[in-house]
Amino acid sequence: MANFIDSFNKGIKAADKARANKDEIFSVIADLSDQLSLASEGKLKIDVVEKNETMNPFSITAKDLFGRKTYSAIVASNPLAASYRPEELARWRISESGYPCHVALPDTEIYCEDKVALENALARLIATPAAGKVLQSVMNQQVLTDDDF
């Protein structure tokens, strides 16, 4: 006879570990966001968001519209800007158990098995010329002033 109680206990333990891993992962992303906010005088915020795959406007079908694919992305936005216009820095995937997570840079893909690897991947990401260009663009978005109210 199968021992379902052992399987149940393993599932509960795995769920707890996954929750802890995801909390750790998102705390690293929050730390990145906090540091960039400080360095940019509040003009940068980093988030993970769901985005829609782009579609070719000349070949859109009803199936494309109703079955539109999404993906996760690491984005930068300017909380002080007049409008919310997040810019994509990299594609992002996280496994059901948290690790490994995946950061897709313009020239390579990095699989992160732990916190240190994730920190290194994010540091590498923001040091790329492509990310630098995006971050500058986001910081230069029109900022709201007291006169705008």
N, C-alpha and C positions, 0 to 999 in steps of 0.2 A: 504494500500500500504506500502511496506517495505521502511524503511528509509535508503537507501544505503549511503547517505552522512555521517550519524552517523557511520555506519560500516566502511566506508572509513577512516574517521578521527581516529577511534579506531585502525585500522590497521597501519596507519602512526605513531601514538603514540607508538604502540607496537613495531614497527620496530626501532624507535629511542631508546626506552628503551633497546631492545635487543642489539643494537649496543653499547650502553653505558655499559651494563653489560659485554659484551665480551671484550670491551676495558679494563675494570677494571680487569677482570679475567686474561687476558694476561699481564697486567701490574704487577700483583702479581707474575706470573710465571717469568717475566723478572727481578723483584726484587730478587726473589730466585736465579736466574741465576747469577745476578750481585754480590750478597753476597757470593755465593759459589766460583765464580771466584776470588774474592778478598781473600777469605780464603785459596784458593788453588794456589795462585800465577799464576792465569790465566789458570790452567789446567782443569777447569770444566766449562761446559756450559750446561744449561738445556733448553730443547726444547720440544715441542709437535709435534710428527710426525705420519704419517700414516704408518702402518706396515701390512704385509700380514700374515694371519693365517698360521701356519705351517701345512704341509700336510704329511701324511704317505707315504713315497716313494714307499712302496710296494703295495699301493692300489690307485694310482693316475689314474683318468679317464680324458678324454678330457673335460668333464663337470667341473671337479675340476680346470683344468688349465684356462679355459675361464671364469669361474664364481668364481674365487678366492676371498674369503672374506677378508676384511681389517678391521682394528680397529685402534683407536688412542692410543698412548702411550706417557707417560712422559719419556724422555730419557736423559741420561747424555752423553756428548762427551767431548773430549779433543781437543780444538782448536789448541793446540801446537803440536799435535801428527803428525806422518808421514803420517797416513792415517785416514780417517773418519770412525770410528767404534763406532757408538752410542750404548749404552747399556740400555736396558729397566729397568726403576725403577718401573713403575706401569702402569696399563691400565687406560685409561682416557675417559670420555664421557662428552660432553657439550650439553645442550639442545638448541633447536632453539632460545629460549629467553635468553640464557646465563646461568642463574640459573634455576634449580639446575644443578650443575655439579657433577661429580662422579669420585672419586679416588679409585681404587681397590688396596688395600694393600695385602700382602701375606696372612694375616689372617683375614681380614675384608674389608668391603666396606664402604666408607664414602660418604654421600651425602651432598653437600655444598650448602646451601641456600643463602649465602651471602659472602662478602669478608672476614670477620673474620673467618667464618667456613672454607673457602678455605685455608687461611693462617695457621690455626691450622692443617688441614689435611696434607698440604705439610710439615709442621714442623714435624708432626708425621711420615710421610713417610720417610724423610731423617734421622730420628733418629732410624729407625729399623736396626737390624743387616744385613738383606738382602740388604738394600740400602747402608749401610756402606761398605759392601763387593764390591758392584758394583762401588761405588764412588772411592774406593781405586784402583780397577782394572783399571778404566778409567784414573785416575791420573798417574798410572804407565805405561800407553801405551808409546811406544817409541816416544820421543820428537825430532822434527827437530832441528838441530843445524846449525850454520853458515857453518860448514864443509860439510853439506849435499848439499850445493848449488854450 
